[in-house]
């Protein structure tokens, strides 16, 4: 969900950066450069958060599907 929202924000940012000729929307970042830089920094942070969440989810899924006795035989005997 975080990744999808980041990509939607990136698409809106690209419309502001490049404009859309078919709809006669002009480039906005030529006028509001500071705002576009702040939006770009926010998108980078959001993308890093999405990647971090994916990595943590992968570790959690690995621990979830790994059996309780897979780490060592001594711990398995105590169960």
SULVENFEN-V509355 format. One record per pair of residues at least 4 apart in sequence whose ideal C-beta (glycine too) atoms are under 7 Angstrom apart, sorted by the first residue. I is the first residue (numbers start at 1). J is the second residue. Records with the same first field share a line. If there is no record, write none. Layout:
# SULVENFEN-V509355
I = J  J
This chain:
# SULVENFEN-V509355
1 = 5
2 = 6  49  50  53
3 = 7  50
4 = 8
5 = 9
6 = 10  43  46  47  50
7 = 11
8 = 12
9 = 13  43  46
10 = 14  43
11 = 15
12 = 16
13 = 17  39  40  43
14 = 18
15 = 20  25
16 = 28  29  36
17 = 27  29  36
18 = 27
19 = 25  26  27
20 = 25
28 = 32
29 = 33  36
32 = 36
33 = 37
34 = 38
35 = 39
36 = 40
37 = 41
38 = 42
39 = 43
40 = 44
41 = 45
42 = 46
43 = 47
44 = 48
45 = 49
46 = 50
47 = 51
48 = 52
49 = 53
50 = 54
51 = 55
52 = 56
53 = 57
54 = 58
55 = 59
56 = 60
57 = 61
58 = 62
59 = 63
60 = 64
61 = 65
62 = 66
66 = 70
68 = 79
69 = 76  79
71 = 75
73 = 77
74 = 78
